[in-house]
Amino acid sequence: MTDREQYIPGPASGAQIRKKDGEKWTLILVRELRHSPERVWQALTDPAQLRGWAPFDADASLGRVGATVKLTTVGAPAPHVTETKVTRADAPKLLEYNWGGGDIRWELEAFGGGTRLTLWTNIDRRFIAMGAAGWHICFDVLDHLLSGTPIGRIVGPEAMKFGGWQRLNAEYAKQFGH
């Protein structure tokens, strides 16, 4: 049995939402990882590492302010490519760019020998629970990747078929009252 077959996501946790104007809200997810901010930063910016866990592929590093990077959503029904400009890249603490029309902000803070990773992302109110469940699984896959036991990314429609996703989606929906 592979690590992927044994993987079961933990309960919904570490997420909150903030109301924005209209239908756009901000989803905030916090995860504590046992890896240094430098290692986590590499996983957030290096195209090869992003392919191991993120819901998109990048054609260049996201680690430099002003870099123009094409992000291709993985698992989309039709190819969905977003050209983004990295607006902030303060290694290994803060990374900001836009993906698919929403702002993405990653904050990394040294914490207990590892990193407290916080993701801030704009999201349509109707997709908050789905987004939280998807990012929850991405964070788990990221942790496996950084621990040297990669299980391969689980994103898009594949994630929605994954047993733990349905439970997470329901738990986050209940938590957020959606």
N, C-alpha and C positions, 0 to 999 in steps of 0.2 A: 504494500500500500504506500502510495506516495504522500509526501507532506500535503500536497494539494487535496488529495482525497480525504485526509484526516482533518483538514482545516474547517473549523466552525467558528464564525465570528462571535465575539462576546456580545453582551447586551448593549443596547443603545446607551451611549454615554458621551459626555464631553462636548455636547452640541447645544447651541442656543441660537435664537434668531432675533434680529432687530428689524423693526418695521421701517421701511423707507417710504418714499412717495409712491402712491398707486399700488401696482402689483409687484414692484421690485422690492425685495427684502434682502437682508444680508444674513447669510448662514455663517456661523462661526463654529469651527470644530477645533478642539484642543486634544492633542495626544502627547503623552510622554513616551519618548523612545530612549532605549539604552545606548544610544550611539552619540558620538560627539557632534556639536553643531557643524563642524567642518565636513563630516561624513554625510550628514543629512543635507547640507547645502549642495554637495556634489550630486546627490540623488535628485534634488529639485531642479538642477540646472543642466546636467550633462545628458545629451540626447540618448546615449547608450543606456544609461541608468533609468531614464524616464520610460524607455521601452519595456522595462521590467515591472513597472507598477502603475504608471499614470494613465489617465483616460485619453491621452493624446500623445502623438509623436511630435518631436521637434526636429527641425532640419538644421539647427545650430544651437549653441549654448545660450541659455537664458541668463547667464551669470554676468552680463555686462550691460550697464545703462546705455540706452540708445540702440542696442542691437535690434535688428529687425529679424524676426524668427517666424517661420511658417509652422503653425500648430495644426496637425491633422487629427480630427476626432476619430478615435478607434471604435469600430462597431456601429458607426452611423449607417443608416440604410443607404445613403448615397455619400460619396466623398464630401466631407465638410472641412474645408481648409480656412483657417483664420490667419491673416498676417498680423502680427502683433509687434509692438515696440516695447522693449523693457523700459519701464519708467523709473524704477528704483532697483538697485542691486548693491546692497551694502553687505558684502560677505563677512561672516556667515550669519547675519542677523535679520536682514529684511530683503524681500524680493517682491516686486510688483509688476504686473503686466495685465493685459486684457486677453480673455479667451472667449470666443463665441459671443461677443457682445457684453460680457460681464467682467467686472474687475476682479482680479485675483491678487490677494496679498498674503504672503507667507511671513510669519514672524518666528524666529528661532531664538530660544533663550537657553543658555547653559543651565541645567537643573539636575542636581543629584547625580553627577557623573554622566549624565546623558543630555538630552535636549527636550525642552517643552516646545512642541511645534504647534503653531496656531495658524489656521487657514481662515481667511475672511473672503467670502465670495458672494457676489450679487446673484440672486436667483429669483425666478418668478415664483410667487406665492404658491401656485398650484404644484410646484415640483420640489418643495422644501424637504419633505420626508424622503422622497426618492433620491434627491441630491445628498442628503445626510447619510442614507444607507450606502449609496455608491462610494462616497468619499471615505466612509468608515472602513469598507472593504479595501479600498486603495491604500489606506494607512496601514492596515494589517499586512497587505502584500508588500508594502514598502519596508515594514519592520522585518519580515521574513527575508527580503532581499538583502538588507543591511546586516542581518545576522548570519548570512552565508547559507541560508536554506531557502533559495528562491522557489516560489510556487507558481510563478507566471501571473501576469496581470489578469484580473477578473473585472471586466468593464462592459458597459453598454448592454445590449440585449443578453449577452452571455451572463452578466452579473444578475440580471433580472430572473434568469432561469435557475440561478444558484440558490439552493435551499435556504441558506442563512439570510439572503437578501430580502425575501418576502417577510420574514420575521422582523428584521431590522426596520424595514419600511413601515410595518404596522406599529412597531414600538415608537419610532420617531413621530409618526402621524399622531399617535395618542399623546406623546409628550408635548407636541406643538399644538394640539387641539385642531388638527386638520383631518 
